[in-house]
């Protein structure tokens, strides 16, 4: 009989705990509604305080920019697919690999230039120095940590441990 009483207490405890969780789940604070994330265009327009004319110009600029980048991205994807589909080929020339790789690199360079000039055009839309300064801050924050930007590569690494001069560091994984 004593064994049954322990089971009854445990059952009663579990019923109470489940009731508590069900009550909190159903009657507790409702989760906030899903908030649609802002597009970069909306974010920039709001952050810089663009007026309606500036927002319209930014929208037109962004639309043409995305069309150009999409075309370059599609071309690059096609070339990469073409290159990696040659993995199973028994005979493939180094010239062909170099040719496709060179075109992929040129596409990447064109894409980077287009992004640079896109940002220059956004900066040109800014009609006050405060907007330009805020835009530069947004770009700098997007690039990375401000304190590391002016440092040479690997400057953020700690100095070498004494007694290990001339030895290679352990590989980073």
C-alpha angles and dihedrals in degrees: 000000000000091000090055093052091056089052091049092052091048091048091049090049092050092049091052093048092047090049090052093051093046091050092050091046096050104030101025126098111312118238114254117263116262109269115214109237115243120251117239087251092056092044094052093043093052096040093050095040095238118187121228094271092051091047091052091049090048091050092051091047093048093050094054091042093054092048091053094046092045090055092049091046092050091050091049092048090050091051093047091049089049091050097047093043085066091065092094094046113111093210119040126154124230089226091060092050091047092048094052092042091051092052090048089052091048090051090051090050091049090049092051091049092049091051090049093050090044089059090046089054091050088051089051090055089060108097100191136050091239090057091048092049091048090049092051089051091052091050093047091049090049092051095056146264110354094215092058098044097085095045125096119251115292091012088127091064119102119253116271119273113259113254093033098081111143093019121114118246118249114271117268116230 
